Amino acid sequence: MKFLKAYEMASKTKEQFPPDVMLHFYALYKRATERNGFYIPPGNQGDLRSAFKINALVQVRKLSKKEAEDRYIELVEEYIGKIN
């Protein structure tokens, strides 16, 4: 499956990405893989990192799982390389 290959590539890359790109990877992956459809990070720490994660997740909440997978694949191909 192309999505799983994309995830493998993203997990193994040594590339360093800006925080906004990392948040896109995170949100799209969570949206594509969450069973109940919408993921909220655990904990109520109120820290800035959690706020950014939640914001990224809110931005992709209306995507279907398939759309999230497709966008994740596009992001991997844009920043890491072509998926074979």
N, C-alpha and C positions, 0 to 999 in steps of 0.2 A: 504494500500500500504506500502510495506516494507521501501521504501525511506522516507516516511513521519514519520513512526515510528522511524527510525534512526535519523531523524532531531529532533523529540521530545526528544529523549534520549540525544542527544548532547546538546540541548538547556537547558535541566533541570539538567544536571550533575553538581556536585560540584567539580569534578576533575579539577586540574590545569595541563595544558599541556605546554610543551616547545613551544616557538614561532613558530618553523618550523612545528610542528604538527598542531597548530592552523591555520597556513597559508594553510596547505593542506585541512583542513576542510572548510575553507573559499573559496578557489579556486574551489574545487569540488562542493560545494553547489551552488556557483554562476554559474558555467558552466552547472550544471544540471537544473537550474531554469531560466536562462536568456532566454527571448523570442527570441531575435535577434541572439543568438548564442555566442556572445562574449561580455563580460562585461568589461568596463573600469571604475574604480572608479571616481566619480565626483570630480571636483576641480583640480586645477593646482598649488598646494601649493609647490610641489617639496620637500616635507618632506620625511624622510627616511621610515616611516611607509607606505606611499603610494607607494614608490618604491618597497618595499618588496611585497606588495599586487599585484602590476602590474606584477612583476616577477613571482609570484605564478600563476597568471592567464595565463600568456604566456605559462607556462609549461603545462597547461592542455587544451590549445586552440584547439588542434587537436582531443581531445576526443569527441565522440558523447555525446549527453545528456544522453543516456542510459548507456554508459561506465562510465560517471561521477557519475551517480546515483549508479551504482554497486560498484565503488571504494569508494564512500562515505560510503556506507553500510559496506564495508569491514573495513574501517577505524574506524567506530563506534564499530564494533564487536571486533576489535583488541584492542582498547583503553578503551572502556566503558563497553561492555558486549554483549552477544548474543541478537539478536532481535527476539522476539517471533511473 
